[in-house]
């Protein structure tokens, strides 16, 4: 499942290609046909994201909510002579104008929502480190962590606590903070919680800029290859880059958890 930086990059692409323009929307697969008719021909005013969910606002007041889930994918195509390419796979929704096209396949959610439902979603989801923050978003994060006896390893994966962090960022953020993933949230010091938030903002912004998850210092300006991008993620059984203790792999709530048992005591 794409983590938050990927969804923000997609929203940025939508804004660059389609914002302020009228879009034709259809559903080659047929499952989105009725809703497509309600937004087709309308101007896209803005694409934006909260964590792993993207929203498309149209000038006729409609908002489209999209969650890729595990299998969802986007395909962007630059059109030649306004000719649309053949449909590839089960395309739930196709967005296009005379120059560009975006196909959406296999999303978990693709639905038009009314303002009350949108407000509920915004209130339910945790703060997104990639969205502007006047201090209130951090306070929401801090309060939800400090009030919980759940382990921080689970809290960081809970989209109602913080939106956009997935398995890779969870492992790397906790390693960089020298924090044991089994530590209950309410036992973390305020300074630790603040550092987790600041590093989340920092790392996800790097992900948006480079399009890949780079979590080791010194590798932000080049692509070092997957084997060198991370401290602990998918390095179980290999020595910690700092202390040489073997990285541990556990299963926490059905998801793989990577950490260094020495650096993250």
C-alpha positions as CSV (number, residue, x, y, z in Angstrom):
1,X,0.0,0.0,0.0
2,X,1.4,3.4,-0.9
3,X,2.5,5.5,2.0
4,X,1.6,9.2,2.4
5,X,4.4,10.7,0.3
6,X,3.2,8.8,-2.8
7,X,-0.4,10.0,-2.4
8,X,0.8,13.6,-2.0
9,X,2.9,13.2,-5.2
10,X,-0.2,12.0,-7.1
11,X,-2.2,14.9,-5.8
12,X,0.6,17.3,-6.9
13,X,0.5,15.7,-10.4
14,X,-3.3,16.1,-10.6
15,X,-2.9,19.8,-9.8
16,X,-0.2,20.3,-12.3
17,X,-2.1,18.6,-15.1
18,X,-5.7,19.3,-14.4
19,X,-6.4,22.0,-11.8
20,X,-8.4,24.8,-13.2
21,X,-9.4,22.7,-16.2
22,X,-12.6,20.9,-17.2
23,X,-12.3,17.2,-17.1
24,X,-14.1,14.4,-18.9
25,X,-14.6,11.5,-16.5
26,X,-15.9,8.0,-17.4
27,X,-15.7,4.5,-16.1
28,X,-14.5,1.9,-18.7
29,X,-15.1,-0.8,-16.1
30,X,-18.6,0.5,-15.4
31,X,-18.6,0.5,-11.6
32,X,-18.2,4.2,-11.4
33,X,-20.4,5.3,-14.3
34,X,-23.2,7.0,-12.4
35,X,-20.8,9.0,-10.3
36,X,-18.6,9.9,-13.2
37,X,-21.6,11.5,-14.9
38,X,-21.9,13.9,-12.0
39,X,-18.4,15.3,-12.3
40,X,-17.6,14.9,-16.0
41,X,-17.4,18.3,-17.7
42,X,-16.8,20.1,-14.4
43,X,-13.6,22.0,-13.6
44,X,-11.2,20.5,-11.1
45,X,-10.5,23.1,-8.5
46,X,-8.0,21.2,-6.3
47,X,-6.5,17.9,-5.6
48,X,-5.3,17.3,-2.0
49,X,-4.5,14.5,0.4
50,X,-4.7,13.4,4.0
51,X,-2.4,10.5,4.6
52,X,-3.2,7.7,2.2
53,X,-6.4,9.2,0.9
54,X,-6.7,11.7,-1.9
55,X,-9.6,14.1,-2.6
56,X,-10.6,15.8,-5.8
57,X,-12.7,19.0,-5.5
58,X,-14.8,20.0,-8.5
59,X,-16.3,23.4,-9.1
60,X,-19.9,22.0,-9.1
61,X,-19.4,21.2,-5.4
62,X,-18.7,17.5,-5.7
63,X,-15.7,15.9,-3.9
64,X,-14.3,12.6,-5.0
65,X,-12.5,10.4,-2.4
66,X,-9.9,7.9,-3.5
67,X,-8.0,5.4,-1.4
68,X,-5.7,3.1,-3.4
69,X,-5.5,0.4,-0.8
70,X,-3.2,-2.5,-1.6
71,X,-4.0,-3.0,-5.2
72,X,-4.9,0.5,-6.5
73,X,-2.7,2.1,-9.2
74,X,-2.6,5.2,-11.3
75,X,-1.5,5.5,-14.9
76,X,-0.7,8.9,-16.4
77,X,-0.5,9.3,-20.1
78,X,0.4,12.4,-22.3
79,X,-2.1,12.3,-25.2
80,X,-1.1,12.6,-28.8
81,X,-3.6,14.3,-31.1
82,X,-6.1,14.0,-28.3
83,X,-6.3,10.3,-28.9
84,X,-7.1,8.1,-25.9
85,X,-5.0,4.9,-25.5
86,X,-6.6,1.5,-25.2
87,X,-7.9,0.6,-21.7
88,X,-5.5,-1.6,-19.8
89,X,-7.1,-3.7,-17.1
90,X,-10.1,-2.9,-15.0
91,X,-10.1,0.9,-15.1
92,X,-12.5,2.2,-12.4
93,X,-12.2,5.8,-13.5
94,X,-10.6,7.7,-16.4
95,X,-9.9,11.4,-16.2
96,X,-8.8,13.3,-19.3
97,X,-8.8,16.5,-21.2
98,X,-7.2,17.2,-24.6
99,X,-3.7,16.8,-23.4
100,X,-3.5,14.4,-20.5
101,X,-5.1,11.3,-19.1
102,X,-5.1,9.5,-15.8
103,X,-6.5,6.0,-15.3
104,X,-7.4,4.6,-11.9
105,X,-7.4,0.8,-11.4
106,X,-8.2,-1.3,-8.4
107,X,-8.8,1.3,-5.7
108,X,-10.3,0.3,-2.3
109,X,-12.4,3.4,-2.3
110,X,-13.5,5.6,-5.2
111,X,-16.7,7.5,-4.2
112,X,-18.3,10.9,-4.3
113,X,-18.9,12.3,-0.8
114,X,-21.0,15.1,0.6
115,X,-19.6,17.8,2.9
116,X,-20.8,16.2,6.2
117,X,-19.1,12.9,5.3
118,X,-15.9,14.8,4.3
119,X,-15.9,16.6,7.6
120,X,-16.3,13.3,9.5
121,X,-13.3,11.8,7.6
122,X,-11.1,14.9,8.3
123,X,-12.0,14.8,12.0
124,X,-11.4,11.0,12.2
125,X,-8.1,10.9,10.5
126,X,-5.0,11.8,12.4
127,X,-2.8,14.8,11.4
128,X,-0.8,14.5,8.2
129,X,2.9,15.5,8.6
130,X,2.9,16.7,5.0
131,X,0.1,19.2,5.4
132,X,0.5,22.8,6.7
133,X,0.7,23.0,10.5
134,X,0.3,26.0,12.7
135,X,1.0,23.8,15.7
136,X,-2.5,22.4,16.1
137,X,-1.7,19.2,14.1
138,X,1.3,18.4,16.2
139,X,-0.9,18.9,19.3
140,X,-3.4,16.4,18.0
141,X,-0.6,13.9,17.4
142,X,0.9,14.5,20.8
143,X,-2.4,14.1,22.6
144,X,-3.3,10.9,20.8
145,X,0.1,9.4,21.6
146,X,0.3,10.5,25.2
147,X,-3.3,9.3,26.0
148,X,-2.7,5.8,24.8
149,X,-1.3,2.7,26.5
150,X,-0.9,1.1,23.1
151,X,2.6,0.5,21.8
152,X,4.1,3.3,19.7
153,X,4.8,0.7,17.0
154,X,1.1,0.2,16.6
155,X,0.1,3.9,17.1
156,X,2.3,5.1,14.2
157,X,0.5,2.6,11.9
158,X,-2.9,3.8,13.1
159,X,-4.2,6.3,10.5
160,X,-6.5,7.8,13.2
161,X,-3.4,8.8,15.2
162,X,-1.2,10.0,12.3
163,X,-2.1,9.9,8.7
164,X,0.3,8.7,6.0
165,X,2.9,6.6,7.9
166,X,3.2,3.0,6.8
167,X,5.4,0.0,7.5
168,X,8.6,1.5,6.1
169,X,8.4,4.9,7.8
170,X,7.3,3.3,11.0
171,X,10.4,1.1,11.3
172,X,12.8,3.9,10.2
173,X,11.3,6.7,12.3
174,X,11.5,4.6,15.4
175,X,15.0,3.5,14.7
176,X,16.2,7.1,14.1
177,X,14.5,8.1,17.4
178,X,16.2,5.2,19.3
179,X,12.7,4.2,20.5
180,X,11.6,0.6,21.2
181,X,8.5,-0.1,19.2
182,X,6.9,-1.9,22.2
183,X,7.0,1.2,24.4
184,X,3.4,2.4,25.3
185,X,2.6,5.8,24.0
186,X,1.8,7.2,27.4
187,X,5.3,6.4,28.6
188,X,7.0,8.5,26.0
189,X,8.4,11.8,27.1
190,X,7.0,15.0,25.5
191,X,10.4,15.6,23.9
192,X,10.3,12.1,22.3
193,X,6.9,12.6,20.9
194,X,7.9,15.9,19.4
195,X,11.0,14.3,17.8
196,X,8.8,11.6,16.3
197,X,6.6,14.2,14.7
198,X,9.5,16.4,13.5
199,X,11.2,13.4,11.9
200,X,8.0,12.3,10.3
201,X,7.6,15.7,8.6
202,X,11.3,15.6,7.5
203,X,11.3,12.1,6.1
204,X,8.0,12.3,4.3
205,X,9.0,15.6,2.7
206,X,12.1,13.9,1.3
207,X,9.8,11.2,0.0
208,X,7.7,13.7,-1.9
209,X,10.8,15.4,-3.3
210,X,12.6,12.3,-4.5
211,X,9.7,9.9,-5.1
212,X,11.3,7.2,-3.0
213,X,11.6,6.6,0.8
214,X,15.1,7.7,1.8
215,X,15.7,7.5,5.5
216,X,19.5,7.5,5.8
217,X,21.4,10.7,6.0
218,X,23.7,11.4,3.1
219,X,21.5,9.6,0.5
220,X,18.9,12.4,-0.1
221,X,20.7,13.7,-3.2
222,X,21.1,10.4,-5.1
223,X,19.4,7.0,-5.5
224,X,21.6,4.5,-3.6
225,X,19.5,1.5,-4.5
226,X,17.0,-0.2,-2.2
227,X,19.6,-2.1,-0.2
228,X,21.2,1.1,1.1
229,X,18.2,3.4,1.6
230,X,17.2,2.3,5.1
231,X,18.5,1.5,8.5
232,X,16.4,-1.5,9.5
233,X,13.5,-2.0,7.1
234,X,13.8,-5.4,5.4
235,X,17.3,-5.9,6.9
236,X,16.3,-8.6,9.4
237,X,19.3,-10.9,10.3
238,X,21.8,-8.3,9.0
239,X,24.0,-6.3,11.3
240,X,22.8,-2.9,12.5
241,X,24.8,-0.2,10.6
242,X,25.7,1.4,13.9
243,X,26.1,-1.2,16.6
244,X,26.4,-4.4,14.5
245,X,23.7,-6.2,16.4
246,X,21.5,-8.2,14.1
247,X,18.2,-6.5,13.1
248,X,15.2,-8.3,14.4
249,X,12.0,-9.1,12.6
250,X,8.7,-9.5,14.5
251,X,5.1,-9.6,13.5
252,X,3.0,-6.9,15.3
253,X,-0.7,-7.0,14.6
254,X,-0.2,-8.9,11.4
255,X,2.5,-6.5,10.0
256,X,6.2,-7.0,9.8
257,X,8.2,-4.9,12.3
258,X,11.9,-4.3,12.0
259,X,14.1,-2.9,14.7
260,X,17.5,-3.0,16.4
261,X,17.2,-4.6,19.9
262,X,20.3,-2.7,21.1
263,X,19.9,0.7,19.6
264,X,16.2,0.7,20.4
265,X,16.2,-0.6,23.9
